Amino acid sequence: MTPAPAHLAQTSRDEFTNMPEGLRLDSPRIEDGAAIWRIARDSRVLDLNSSYSYLLWCRDFAATSVVARDAQGEAVGFVTGYVRPERPRTLVVWQVAVDHPHRGRGLAAALLDGLAARVVGTVGVTGLETTITPDNAASHRLFTSFAERHGADVEQEVLFHDSLFPDGAHQSEVLYRIGPLAR
């Protein structure tokens, strides 16, 4: 098992007072890939990627992703993200999900806030992007409330129109640009 980089070591509960009791913020490890895949699958909302992709994500993008761990050290929620190559001050949030027993406690917001604090402070990120389908009210609330908490603006535009998806069963993806984010 490869330890997380020193600047992304386990975060104490005191740093993020909005972390639900009994949970802690941590960097994902390769061993978390299966749990993250399962949480994404069980969400019934996210586009499920291959289990292999979640293993790669935990290896290659651990510095820009976070997991919530329970008292036994098991992953119970996650946010995956990456720094956009063409815009190195922009964090793209790929997926956010919380295991069913831990929903309704503010965990998704705590994970997103914790990740933002890490990448703004260590990587120099000043903005966040994500895409949300028009019918995903929970994600809309999550990201607009994130912007409000951080005093940031939100811009929206269709990034990928539904006609671009080859299966014909995918809604348009609306790009949310949030920023600037302060240190």
TIVO-2410 file (N, C-alpha, C; in nm, 3 decimals):
# residues 183
REC num residu      c1      c2      c3 atome chaine
REC   1      M   0.084  -0.117   0.000     N      A
REC   1      M   0.000   0.000   0.000    CA      A
REC   1      M   0.089   0.124   0.000     C      A
REC   2      T   0.058   0.219  -0.088     N      A
REC   2      T   0.134   0.341  -0.097    CA      A
REC   2      T   0.071   0.446  -0.008     C      A
REC   3      P   0.150   0.508   0.083     N      A
REC   3      P   0.091   0.611   0.167    CA      A
REC   3      P   0.058   0.736   0.086     C      A
REC   4      A  -0.036   0.813   0.137     N      A
REC   4      A  -0.072   0.940   0.073    CA      A
REC   4      A   0.043   1.037   0.087     C      A
REC   5      P   0.057   1.132  -0.005     N      A
REC   5      P   0.158   1.234   0.010    CA      A
REC   5      P   0.142   1.305   0.143     C      A
REC   6      A   0.253   1.350   0.200     N      A
REC   6      A   0.252   1.412   0.333    CA      A
REC   6      A   0.153   1.527   0.342     C      A
REC   7      H   0.144   1.609   0.237     N      A
REC   7      H   0.053   1.724   0.244    CA      A
REC   7      H  -0.094   1.683   0.235     C      A
REC   8      L  -0.120   1.556   0.206     N      A
REC   8      L  -0.258   1.508   0.201    CA      A
REC   8      L  -0.285   1.400   0.306     C      A
REC   9      A  -0.206   1.402   0.411     N      A
REC   9      A  -0.224   1.304   0.517    CA      A
REC   9      A  -0.363   1.319   0.577     C      A
REC  10      Q  -0.404   1.221   0.654     N      A
REC  10      Q  -0.537   1.222   0.715    CA      A
REC  10      Q  -0.565   1.356   0.780     C      A
REC  11      T  -0.682   1.407   0.757     N      A
REC  11      T  -0.723   1.536   0.809    CA      A
REC  11      T  -0.795   1.515   0.941     C      A
REC  12      S  -0.764   1.597   1.039     N      A
REC  12      S  -0.830   1.583   1.169    CA      A
REC  12      S  -0.971   1.640   1.162     C      A
REC  13      R  -1.057   1.592   1.251     N      A
REC  13      R  -1.195   1.639   1.256    CA      A
REC  13      R  -1.201   1.788   1.286     C      A
REC  14      D  -1.105   1.841   1.360     N      A
REC  14      D  -1.106   1.983   1.395    CA      A
REC  14      D  -1.091   2.073   1.273     C      A
REC  15      E  -1.022   2.027   1.169     N      A
REC  15      E  -1.003   2.109   1.051    CA      A
REC  15      E  -1.131   2.127   0.973     C      A
REC  16      F  -1.219   2.028   0.972     N      A
REC  16      F  -1.343   2.034   0.897    CA      A
REC  16      F  -1.455   1.999   0.993     C      A
REC  17      T  -1.503   2.099   1.065     N      A
REC  17      T  -1.602   2.074   1.168    CA      A
REC  17      T  -1.733   2.023   1.112     C      A
REC  18      N  -1.751   2.031   0.981     N      A
REC  18      N  -1.876   1.981   0.924    CA      A
REC  18      N  -1.868   1.832   0.888     C      A
REC  19      M  -1.758   1.764   0.919     N      A
REC  19      M  -1.752   1.619   0.898    CA      A
REC  19      M  -1.844   1.552   1.000     C      A
REC  20      P  -1.934   1.467   0.955     N      A
REC  20      P  -2.022   1.397   1.050    CA      A
REC  20      P  -1.941   1.317   1.152     C      A
REC  21      E  -1.994   1.312   1.270     N      A
REC  21      E  -1.929   1.240   1.381    CA      A
REC  21      E  -1.897   1.097   1.341     C      A
REC  22      G  -1.779   1.052   1.377     N      A
REC  22      G  -1.737   0.914   1.352    CA      A
REC  22      G  -1.676   0.891   1.215     C      A
REC  23      L  -1.668   0.996   1.133     N      A
REC  23      L  -1.610   0.983   0.999    CA      A
REC  23      L  -1.489   1.073   0.988     C      A
REC  24      R  -1.397   1.036   0.899     N      A
REC  24      R  -1.279   1.119   0.877    CA      A
REC  24      R  -1.250   1.129   0.729     C      A
REC  25      L  -1.189   1.239   0.692     N      A
REC  25      L  -1.150   1.267   0.556    CA      A
REC  25      L  -1.012   1.207   0.532     C      A
REC  26      D  -0.993   1.147   0.415     N      A
REC  26      D  -0.864   1.084   0.385    CA      A
REC  26      D  -0.842   1.083   0.234     C      A
REC  27      S  -0.720   1.057   0.194     N      A
REC  27      S  -0.689   1.038   0.053    CA      A
REC  27      S  -0.725   0.895   0.014     C      A
REC  28      P  -0.777   0.875  -0.107     N      A
REC  28      P  -0.807   0.738  -0.149    CA      A
REC  28      P  -0.680   0.659  -0.174     C      A
REC  29      R  -0.690   0.529  -0.149     N      A
REC  29      R  -0.581   0.435  -0.178    CA      A
REC  29      R  -0.632   0.336  -0.281     C      A
REC  30      I  -0.542   0.271  -0.349     N      A
REC  30      I  -0.581   0.173  -0.451    CA      A
REC  30      I  -0.682   0.073  -0.393     C      A
REC  31      E  -0.662   0.034  -0.269     N      A
REC  31      E  -0.750  -0.063  -0.206    CA      A
REC  31      E  -0.894  -0.012  -0.192     C      A
REC  32      D  -0.914   0.119  -0.206     N      A
REC  32      D  -1.048   0.177  -0.197    CA      A
REC  32      D  -1.124   0.168  -0.328     C      A
REC  33      G  -1.058   0.133  -0.436     N      A
REC  33      G  -1.121   0.130  -0.568    CA      A
REC  33      G  -1.248   0.048  -0.573     C      A
REC  34      A  -1.246  -0.070  -0.513     N      A
REC  34      A  -1.365  -0.156  -0.515    CA      A
REC  34      A  -1.481  -0.093  -0.439     C      A
REC  35      A  -1.453  -0.034  -0.323     N      A
REC  35      A  -1.559   0.029  -0.243    CA      A
REC  35      A  -1.616   0.151  -0.317     C      A
REC  36      I  -1.529   0.228  -0.380     N      A
REC  36      I  -1.575   0.346  -0.454    CA      A
REC  36      I  -1.662   0.302  -0.572     C      A
REC  37      W  -1.621   0.197  -0.641     N      A
REC  37      W  -1.701   0.144  -0.752    CA      A
REC  37      W  -1.839   0.101  -0.701     C      A
REC  38      R  -1.843   0.030  -0.588     N      A
REC  38      R  -1.969  -0.017  -0.531    CA      A
REC  38      R  -2.059   0.099  -0.491     C      A
REC  39      I  -2.001   0.202  -0.427     N      A
REC  39      I  -2.080   0.319  -0.386    CA      A
REC  39      I  -2.137   0.388  -0.509     C      A
REC  40      A  -2.056   0.402  -0.614     N      A
REC  40      A  -2.104   0.463  -0.739    CA      A
REC  40      A  -2.216   0.379  -0.799     C      A
REC  41      R  -2.197   0.248  -0.803     N      A
REC  41      R  -2.300   0.159  -0.858    CA      A
REC  41      R  -2.430   0.170  -0.779     C      A
REC  42      D  -2.419   0.166  -0.647     N      A
REC  42      D  -2.537   0.167  -0.562    CA      A
REC  42      D  -2.607   0.302  -0.558     C      A
REC  43      S  -2.540   0.408  -0.605     N      A
REC  43      S  -2.603   0.540  -0.606    CA      A
REC  43      S  -2.722   0.542  -0.702     C      A
REC  44      R  -2.718   0.461  -0.806     N      A
REC  44      R  -2.821   0.455  -0.910    CA      A
REC  44      R  -2.841   0.589  -0.981     C      A
REC  45      V  -2.748   0.680  -0.963     N      A
REC  45      V  -2.754   0.811  -1.027    CA      A
REC  45      V  -2.632   0.835  -1.114     C      A
REC  46      L  -2.516   0.794  -1.066     N      A
REC  46      L  -2.392   0.819  -1.137    CA      A
REC  46      L  -2.377   0.728  -1.258     C      A
REC  47      D  -2.307   0.777  -1.359     N      A
REC  47      D  -2.264   0.690  -1.469    CA      A
REC  47      D  -2.158   0.598  -1.410     C      A
REC  48      L  -2.182   0.469  -1.414     N      A
REC  48      L  -2.087   0.374  -1.357    CA      A
REC  48      L  -1.976   0.346  -1.456     C      A
REC  49      N  -1.853   0.369  -1.412     N      A
REC  49      N  -1.736   0.338  -1.492    CA      A
REC  49      N  -1.690   0.196  -1.459     C      A
REC  50      S  -1.593   0.146  -1.532     N      A
REC  50      S  -1.543   0.011  -1.504    CA      A
REC  50      S  -1.475   0.009  -1.368     C      A
REC  51      S  -1.473  -0.107  -1.305     N      A
REC  51      S  -1.404  -0.120  -1.177    CA      A
REC  51      S  -1.256  -0.087  -1.192     C      A
REC  52      Y  -1.202  -0.119  -1.308     N      A
REC  52      Y  -1.061  -0.087  -1.337    CA      A
REC  52      Y  -1.037   0.063  -1.331     C      A
REC  53      S  -1.131   0.142  -1.384     N      A
REC  53      S  -1.111   0.288  -1.385    CA      A
REC  53      S  -1.107   0.344  -1.243     C      A
REC  54      Y  -1.183   0.287  -1.149     N      A
REC  54      Y  -1.180   0.336  -1.011    CA      A
REC  54      Y  -1.047   0.301  -0.944     C      A
REC  55      L  -0.990   0.186  -0.979     N      A
REC  55      L  -0.857   0.153  -0.927    CA      A
REC  55      L  -0.753   0.252  -0.978     C      A
REC  56      L  -0.759   0.282  -1.109     N      A
REC  56      L  -0.667   0.381  -1.166    CA      A
REC  56      L  -0.687   0.518  -1.102     C      A
REC  57      W  -0.813   0.554  -1.081     N      A
REC  57      W  -0.842   0.684  -1.022    CA      A
REC  57      W  -0.775   0.695  -0.886     C      A
REC  58      C  -0.787   0.591  -0.805     N      A
REC  58      C  -0.728   0.592  -0.671    CA      A
REC  58      C  -0.575   0.597  -0.676     C      A
REC  59      R  -0.518   0.546  -0.781     N      A
REC  59      R  -0.372   0.552  -0.797    CA      A
REC  59      R  -0.328   0.687  -0.853     C      A
REC  60      D  -0.389   0.729  -0.963     N      A
REC  60      D  -0.337   0.843  -1.038    CA      A
REC  60      D  -0.393   0.979  -0.997     C      A
REC  61      F  -0.509   0.982  -0.932     N      A
REC  61      F  -0.571   1.109  -0.896    CA      A
REC  61      F  -0.602   1.117  -0.747     C      A
REC  62      A  -0.527   1.047  -0.664     N      A
REC  62      A  -0.549   1.049  -0.520    CA      A
REC  62      A  -0.528   1.189  -0.462     C      A
REC  63      A  -0.438   1.266  -0.518     N      A
REC  63      A  -0.409   1.400  -0.466    CA      A
REC  63      A  -0.523   1.498  -0.491     C      A
REC  64      T  -0.612   1.465  -0.583     N      A
REC  64      T  -0.724   1.555  -0.614    CA      A
REC  64      T  -0.859   1.486  -0.591     C      A
REC  65      S  -0.859   1.387  -0.505     N      A
REC  65      S  -0.979   1.314  -0.469    CA      A
REC  65      S  -0.978   1.289  -0.318     C      A
REC  66      V  -1.093   1.260  -0.260     N      A
REC  66      V  -1.101   1.230  -0.117    CA      A
REC  66      V  -1.202   1.119  -0.092     C      A
REC  67      V  -1.184   1.052   0.021     N      A
REC  67      V  -1.282   0.955   0.070    CA      A
REC  67      V  -1.316   0.990   0.214     C      A
REC  68      A  -1.435   0.950   0.255     N      A
REC  68      A  -1.473   0.955   0.396    CA      A
REC  68      A  -1.459   0.813   0.447     C      A
REC  69      R  -1.398   0.799   0.562     N      A
REC  69      R  -1.380   0.667   0.624    CA      A
REC  69      R  -1.460   0.659   0.753     C      A
REC  70      D  -1.515   0.541   0.779     N      A
REC  70      D  -1.583   0.517   0.905    CA      A
REC  70      D  -1.481   0.473   1.010     C      A
REC  71      A  -1.527   0.438   1.127     N      A
REC  71      A  -1.438   0.402   1.237    CA      A
REC  71      A  -1.354   0.278   1.205     C      A
REC  72      Q  -1.402   0.192   1.115     N      A
REC  72      Q  -1.326   0.073   1.076    CA      A
REC  72      Q  -1.231   0.100   0.960     C      A
REC  73      G  -1.228   0.222   0.911     N      A
REC  73      G  -1.139   0.259   0.801    CA      A
REC  73      G  -1.195   0.231   0.663     C      A
REC  74      E  -1.323   0.193   0.656     N      A
REC  74      E  -1.386   0.164   0.527    CA      A
REC  74      E  -1.432   0.293   0.460     C      A
REC  75      A  -1.417   0.300   0.328     N      A
REC  75      A  -1.466   0.414   0.252    CA      A
REC  75      A  -1.619   0.411   0.249     C      A
REC  76      V  -1.682   0.525   0.287     N      A
REC  76      V  -1.828   0.534   0.289    CA      A
REC  76      V  -1.878   0.650   0.202     C      A
REC  77      G  -1.788   0.721   0.140     N      A
REC  77      G  -1.824   0.830   0.052    CA      A
REC  77      G  -1.698   0.877  -0.019     C      A
REC  78      F  -1.715   0.945  -0.133     N      A
REC  78      F  -1.597   0.989  -0.207    CA      A
REC  78      F  -1.630   1.107  -0.297     C      A
REC  79      V  -1.525   1.179  -0.332     N      A
REC  79      V  -1.528   1.278  -0.439    CA      A
REC  79      V  -1.405   1.250  -0.524     C      A
REC  80      T  -1.424   1.230  -0.653     N      A
REC  80      T  -1.311   1.214  -0.744    CA      A
REC  80      T  -1.298   1.341  -0.827     C      A
REC  81      G  -1.174   1.380  -0.846     N      A
REC  81      G  -1.149   1.501  -0.923    CA      A
REC  81      G  -1.011   1.497  -0.986     C      A
REC  82      Y  -0.988   1.593  -1.073     N      A
REC  82      Y  -0.856   1.608  -1.135    CA      A
REC  82      Y  -0.836   1.754  -1.172     C      A
REC  83      V  -0.710   1.794  -1.185     N      A
REC  83      V  -0.678   1.928  -1.231    CA      A
REC  83      V  -0.680   1.926  -1.383     C      A
REC  84      R  -0.754   2.018  -1.439     N      A
REC  84      R  -0.771   2.023  -1.584    CA      A
REC  84      R  -0.640   2.062  -1.652     C      A
REC  85      P  -0.587   1.980  -1.742     N      A
REC  85      P  -0.457   2.011  -1.804    CA      A
REC  85      P  -0.452   2.147  -1.873     C      A
REC  86      E  -0.559   2.187  -1.940     N      A
REC  86      E  -0.560   2.315  -2.011    CA      A
REC  86      E  -0.583   2.433  -1.918     C      A
REC  87      R  -0.630   2.406  -1.797     N      A
REC  87      R  -0.658   2.511  -1.699    CA      A
REC  87      R  -0.607   2.462  -1.564     C      A
REC  88      P  -0.477   2.472  -1.539     N      A
REC  88      P  -0.417   2.411  -1.419    CA      A
REC  88      P  -0.461   2.470  -1.286     C      A
REC  89      R  -0.542   2.573  -1.287     N      A
REC  89      R  -0.596   2.627  -1.162    CA      A
REC  89      R  -0.743   2.585  -1.143     C      A
REC  90      T  -0.787   2.489  -1.225     N      A
REC  90      T  -0.926   2.443  -1.220    CA      A
REC  90      T  -0.932   2.296  -1.181     C      A
REC  91      L  -1.006   2.269  -1.075     N      A
REC  91      L  -1.034   2.132  -1.032    CA      A
REC  91      L  -1.164   2.089  -1.098     C      A
REC  92      V  -1.160   1.977  -1.169     N      A
REC  92      V  -1.282   1.918  -1.225    CA      A
REC  92      V  -1.328   1.809  -1.129     C      A
REC  93      V  -1.447   1.825  -1.076     N      A
REC  93      V  -1.504   1.722  -0.990    CA      A
REC  93      V  -1.579   1.626  -1.080     C      A
REC  94      W  -1.534   1.501  -1.079     N      A
REC  94      W  -1.587   1.399  -1.168    CA      A
REC  94      W  -1.711   1.333  -1.108     C      A
REC  95      Q  -1.697   1.280  -0.987     N      A
REC  95      Q  -1.810   1.212  -0.923    CA      A
REC  95      Q  -1.809   1.240  -0.773     C      A
REC  96      V  -1.929   1.244  -0.716     N      A
REC  96      V  -1.951   1.257  -0.572    CA      A
REC  96      V  -2.056   1.154  -0.535     C      A
REC  97      A  -2.029   1.073  -0.434     N      A
REC  97      A  -2.129   0.975  -0.390    CA      A
REC  97      A  -2.107   0.941  -0.243     C      A
REC  98      V  -2.217   0.910  -0.177     N      A
REC  98      V  -2.216   0.871  -0.036    CA      A
REC  98      V  -2.295   0.742  -0.024     C      A
REC  99      D  -2.240   0.647   0.052     N      A
REC  99      D  -2.307   0.520   0.076    CA      A
REC  99      D  -2.441   0.545   0.146     C      A
REC 100      H  -2.543   0.467   0.110     N      A
REC 100      H  -2.679   0.488   0.160    CA      A
REC 100      H  -2.689   0.509   0.311     C      A
REC 101      P  -2.625   0.428   0.396     N      A
REC 101      P  -2.643   0.448   0.541    CA      A
REC 101      P  -2.590   0.582   0.593     C      A
REC 102      H  -2.509   0.651   0.514     N      A
REC 102      H  -2.447   0.776   0.560    CA      A
REC 102      H  -2.506   0.900   0.493     C      A
REC 103      R  -2.610   0.882   0.415     N      A
REC 103      R  -2.673   0.996   0.348    CA      A
REC 103      R  -2.755   1.078   0.446     C      A
REC 104      G  -2.776   1.204   0.409     N      A
REC 104      G  -2.859   1.292   0.491    CA      A
REC 104      G  -2.788   1.352   0.610     C      A
REC 105      R  -2.655   1.340   0.615     N      A
REC 105      R  -2.578   1.391   0.728    CA      A
REC 105      R  -2.483   1.503   0.686     C      A
REC 106      G  -2.493   1.548   0.560     N      A
REC 106      G  -2.404   1.654   0.513    CA      A
REC 106      G  -2.268   1.605   0.468     C      A
REC 107      L  -2.254   1.475   0.448     N      A
REC 107      L  -2.124   1.420   0.415    CA      A
REC 107      L  -2.075   1.464   0.277     C      A
REC 108      A  -2.161   1.467   0.177     N      A
REC 108      A  -2.116   1.508   0.044    CA      A
REC 108      A  -2.060   1.650   0.048     C      A
REC 109      A  -2.128   1.740   0.118     N      A
REC 109      A  -2.079   1.878   0.131    CA      A
REC 109      A  -1.947   1.883   0.207     C      A
REC 110      A  -1.934   1.803   0.312     N      A
REC 110      A  -1.810   1.800   0.389    CA      A
REC 110      A  -1.694   1.748   0.304     C      A
REC 111      L  -1.720   1.645   0.224     N      A
REC 111      L  -1.616   1.593   0.135    CA      A
REC 111      L  -1.574   1.697   0.033     C      A
REC 112      L  -1.670   1.764  -0.027     N      A
REC 112      L  -1.640   1.865  -0.128    CA      A
REC 112      L  -1.564   1.983  -0.065     C      A
REC 113      D  -1.605   2.028   0.052     N      A
REC 113      D  -1.534   2.136   0.121    CA      A
REC 113      D  -1.392   2.093   0.157     C      A
REC 114      G  -1.378   1.971   0.206     N      A
REC 114      G  -1.246   1.921   0.243    CA      A
REC 114      G  -1.152   1.912   0.125     C      A
REC 115      L  -1.203   1.861   0.014     N      A
REC 115      L  -1.121   1.852  -0.107    CA      A
REC 115      L  -1.083   1.990  -0.156     C      A
REC 116      A  -1.178   2.082  -0.158     N      A
REC 116      A  -1.149   2.219  -0.203    CA      A
REC 116      A  -1.040   2.282  -0.115     C      A
REC 117      A  -1.050   2.264   0.015     N      A
REC 117      A  -0.949   2.320   0.105    CA      A
REC 117      A  -0.810   2.264   0.073     C      A
REC 118      R  -0.803   2.137   0.043     N      A
REC 118      R  -0.674   2.076   0.011    CA      A
REC 118      R  -0.616   2.130  -0.119     C      A
REC 119      V  -0.695   2.133  -0.224     N      A
REC 119      V  -0.639   2.170  -0.355    CA      A
REC 119      V  -0.619   2.320  -0.369     C      A
REC 120      V  -0.699   2.400  -0.301     N      A
REC 120      V  -0.676   2.544  -0.304    CA      A
REC 120      V  -0.547   2.575  -0.230     C      A
REC 121      G  -0.526   2.509  -0.117     N      A
REC 121      G  -0.409   2.535  -0.035    CA      A
REC 121      G  -0.280   2.473  -0.085     C      A
REC 122      T  -0.287   2.361  -0.156     N      A
REC 122      T  -0.164   2.291  -0.193    CA      A
REC 122      T  -0.134   2.290  -0.342     C      A
REC 123      V  -0.236   2.292  -0.425     N      A
REC 123      V  -0.217   2.281  -0.569    CA      A
REC 123      V  -0.235   2.417  -0.638     C      A
REC 124      G  -0.296   2.512  -0.568     N      A
REC 124      G  -0.317   2.644  -0.625    CA      A
REC 124      G  -0.443   2.657  -0.707     C      A
REC 125      V  -0.537   2.569  -0.687     N      A
REC 125      V  -0.664   2.574  -0.758    CA      A
REC 125      V  -0.742   2.699  -0.716     C      A
REC 126      T  -0.803   2.766  -0.812     N      A
REC 126      T  -0.885   2.883  -0.782    CA      A
REC 126      T  -1.028   2.869  -0.833     C      A
REC 127      G  -1.056   2.761  -0.906     N      A
REC 127      G  -1.190   2.740  -0.958    CA      A
REC 127      G  -1.224   2.593  -0.965     C      A
REC 128      L  -1.353   2.565  -0.972     N      A
REC 128      L  -1.401   2.428  -0.976    CA      A
REC 128      L  -1.498   2.416  -1.092     C      A
REC 129      E  -1.493   2.304  -1.161     N      A
REC 129      E  -1.590   2.272  -1.265    CA      A
REC 129      E  -1.648   2.135  -1.238     C      A
REC 130      T  -1.773   2.119  -1.274     N      A
REC 130      T  -1.838   1.989  -1.271    CA      A
REC 130      T  -1.950   1.992  -1.373     C      A
REC 131      T  -2.001   1.876  -1.410     N      A
REC 131      T  -2.118   1.871  -1.496    CA      A
REC 131      T  -2.230   1.799  -1.422     C      A
REC 132      I  -2.352   1.845  -1.449     N      A
REC 132      I  -2.470   1.791  -1.382    CA      A
REC 132      I  -2.581   1.780  -1.486     C      A
REC 133      T  -2.651   1.668  -1.485     N      A
REC 133      T  -2.766   1.654  -1.574    CA      A
REC 133      T  -2.882   1.736  -1.517     C      A
REC 134      P  -2.969   1.786  -1.604     N      A
REC 134      P  -3.078   1.873  -1.558    CA      A
REC 134      P  -3.170   1.811  -1.452     C      A
REC 135      D  -3.183   1.678  -1.450     N      A
REC 135      D  -3.274   1.615  -1.353    CA      A
REC 135      D  -3.210   1.583  -1.219     C      A
REC 136      N  -3.082   1.617  -1.200     N      A
REC 136      N  -3.011   1.582  -1.076    CA      A
REC 136      N  -3.018   1.699  -0.977     C      A
REC 137      A  -3.133   1.712  -0.912     N      A
REC 137      A  -3.155   1.823  -0.818    CA      A
REC 137      A  -3.059   1.819  -0.700     C      A
REC 138      A  -3.025   1.700  -0.651     N      A
REC 138      A  -2.935   1.690  -0.536    CA      A
REC 138      A  -2.797   1.747  -0.569     C      A
REC 139      S  -2.744   1.716  -0.686     N      A
REC 139      S  -2.613   1.770  -0.725    CA      A
REC 139      S  -2.621   1.920  -0.748     C      A
REC 140      H  -2.730   1.965  -0.806     N      A
REC 140      H  -2.747   2.110  -0.825    CA      A
REC 140      H  -2.740   2.181  -0.689     C      A
REC 141      R  -2.814   2.129  -0.590     N      A
REC 141      R  -2.812   2.188  -0.456    CA      A
REC 141      R  -2.673   2.180  -0.394     C      A
REC 142      L  -2.605   2.066  -0.409     N      A
REC 142      L  -2.473   2.047  -0.351    CA      A
REC 142      L  -2.375   2.153  -0.403     C      A
REC 143      F  -2.372   2.172  -0.534     N      A
REC 143      F  -2.273   2.263  -0.591    CA      A
REC 143      F  -2.312   2.410  -0.577     C      A
REC 144      T  -2.439   2.443  -0.583     N      A
REC 144      T  -2.477   2.583  -0.562    CA      A
REC 144      T  -2.457   2.622  -0.415     C      A
REC 145      S  -2.484   2.531  -0.322     N      A
REC 145      S  -2.459   2.563  -0.181    CA      A
REC 145      S  -2.309   2.570  -0.153     C      A
REC 146      F  -2.229   2.487  -0.223     N      A
REC 146      F  -2.084   2.497  -0.211    CA      A
REC 146      F  -2.038   2.637  -0.252     C      A
REC 147      A  -2.087   2.684  -0.366     N      A
REC 147      A  -2.050   2.818  -0.413    CA      A
REC 147      A  -2.090   2.924  -0.312     C      A
REC 148      E  -2.209   2.913  -0.256     N      A
REC 148      E  -2.254   3.009  -0.155    CA      A
REC 148      E  -2.164   3.008  -0.032     C      A
REC 149      R  -2.130   2.889   0.018     N      A
REC 149      R  -2.043   2.880   0.137    CA      A
REC 149      R  -1.907   2.943   0.111     C      A
REC 150      H  -1.861   2.935  -0.013     N      A
REC 150      H  -1.728   2.985  -0.046    CA      A
REC 150      H  -1.730   3.123  -0.110     C      A
REC 151      G  -1.846   3.187  -0.113     N      A
REC 151      G  -1.857   3.321  -0.169    CA      A
REC 151      G  -1.815   3.329  -0.315     C      A
REC 152      A  -1.841   3.224  -0.390     N      A
REC 152      A  -1.798   3.215  -0.530    CA      A
REC 152      A  -1.916   3.228  -0.624     C      A
REC 153      D  -1.888   3.273  -0.744     N      A
REC 153      D  -1.989   3.282  -0.850    CA      A
REC 153      D  -2.009   3.146  -0.915     C      A
REC 154      V  -2.127   3.128  -0.976     N      A
REC 154      V  -2.157   3.006  -1.051    CA      A
REC 154      V  -2.202   3.047  -1.191     C      A
REC 155      E  -2.139   2.989  -1.291     N      A
REC 155      E  -2.182   3.006  -1.430    CA      A
REC 155      E  -2.224   2.869  -1.481     C      A
REC 156      Q  -2.329   2.866  -1.562     N      A
REC 156      Q  -2.378   2.739  -1.617    CA      A
REC 156      Q  -2.394   2.750  -1.768     C      A
REC 157      E  -2.359   2.642  -1.837     N      A
REC 157      E  -2.383   2.631  -1.981    CA      A
REC 157      E  -2.380   2.484  -2.018     C      A
REC 158      V  -2.450   2.447  -2.122     N      A
REC 158      V  -2.448   2.308  -2.166    CA      A
REC 158      V  -2.310   2.279  -2.222     C      A
REC 159      L  -2.246   2.176  -2.169     N      A
REC 159      L  -2.114   2.136  -2.218    CA      A
REC 159      L  -2.128   2.028  -2.324     C      A
REC 160      F  -2.206   1.924  -2.293     N      A
REC 160      F  -2.228   1.814  -2.386    CA      A
REC 160      F  -2.378   1.798  -2.407     C      A
REC 161      H  -2.424   1.831  -2.524     N      A
REC 161      H  -2.566   1.818  -2.557    CA      A
REC 161      H  -2.601   1.670  -2.565     C      A
REC 162      D  -2.724   1.635  -2.531     N      A
REC 162      D  -2.765   1.494  -2.530    CA      A
REC 162      D  -2.744   1.425  -2.665     C      A
REC 163      S  -2.747   1.501  -2.775     N      A
REC 163      S  -2.728   1.442  -2.908    CA      A
REC 163      S  -2.586   1.390  -2.930     C      A
REC 164      L  -2.492   1.430  -2.845     N      A
REC 164      L  -2.353   1.384  -2.859    CA      A
REC 164      L  -2.331   1.243  -2.805     C      A
REC 165      F  -2.421   1.196  -2.720     N      A
REC 165      F  -2.404   1.065  -2.658    CA      A
REC 165      F  -2.453   0.957  -2.752     C      A
REC 166      P  -2.370   0.858  -2.782     N      A
REC 166      P  -2.403   0.759  -2.885    CA      A
REC 166      P  -2.519   0.666  -2.850     C      A
REC 167      D  -2.547   0.648  -2.722     N      A
REC 167      D  -2.654   0.554  -2.687    CA      A
REC 167      D  -2.793   0.618  -2.692     C      A
REC 168      G  -2.800   0.750  -2.705     N      A
REC 168      G  -2.927   0.819  -2.714    CA      A
REC 168      G  -3.007   0.821  -2.585     C      A
REC 169      A  -2.950   0.772  -2.478     N      A
REC 169      A  -3.023   0.762  -2.352    CA      A
REC 169      A  -2.965   0.852  -2.244     C      A
REC 170      H  -2.876   0.942  -2.280     N      A
REC 170      H  -2.810   1.028  -2.182    CA      A
REC 170      H  -2.858   1.171  -2.196     C      A
REC 171      Q  -2.888   1.233  -2.085     N      A
REC 171      Q  -2.928   1.374  -2.087    CA      A
REC 171      Q  -2.806   1.463  -2.114     C      A
REC 172      S  -2.833   1.586  -2.149     N      A
REC 172      S  -2.725   1.683  -2.165    CA      A
REC 172      S  -2.651   1.699  -2.031     C      A
REC 173      E  -2.524   1.731  -2.040     N      A
REC 173      E  -2.444   1.759  -1.921    CA      A
REC 173      E  -2.421   1.910  -1.916     C      A
REC 174      V  -2.467   1.971  -1.807     N      A
REC 174      V  -2.454   2.115  -1.788    CA      A
REC 174      V  -2.327   2.142  -1.708     C      A
REC 175      L  -2.240   2.225  -1.763     N      A
REC 175      L  -2.115   2.263  -1.697    CA      A
REC 175      L  -2.143   2.371  -1.594     C      A
REC 176      Y  -2.097   2.347  -1.472     N      A
REC 176      Y  -2.101   2.446  -1.365    CA      A
REC 176      Y  -1.957   2.493  -1.344     C      A
REC 177      R  -1.933   2.622  -1.359     N      A
REC 177      R  -1.803   2.683  -1.329    CA      A
REC 177      R  -1.821   2.762  -1.200     C      A
REC 178      I  -1.742   2.730  -1.100     N      A
REC 178      I  -1.754   2.793  -0.969    CA      A
REC 178      I  -1.621   2.858  -0.934     C      A
REC 179      G  -1.624   2.985  -0.900     N      A
REC 179      G  -1.501   3.052  -0.862    CA      A
REC 179      G  -1.522   3.202  -0.855     C      A
REC 180      P  -1.423   3.274  -0.814     N      A
REC 180      P  -1.295   3.221  -0.765    CA      A
REC 180      P  -1.308   3.166  -0.624     C      A
REC 181      L  -1.224   3.068  -0.595     N      A
REC 181      L  -1.215   3.009  -0.462    CA      A
REC 181      L  -1.095   3.074  -0.390     C      A
REC 182      A  -1.117   3.115  -0.268     N      A
REC 182      A  -1.011   3.180  -0.192    CA      A
REC 182      A  -0.938   3.080  -0.105     C      A
REC 183      R  -0.815   3.113  -0.071     N      A
REC 183      R  -0.738   3.027   0.019    CA      A
REC 183      R  -0.797   3.030   0.157     C      A
***
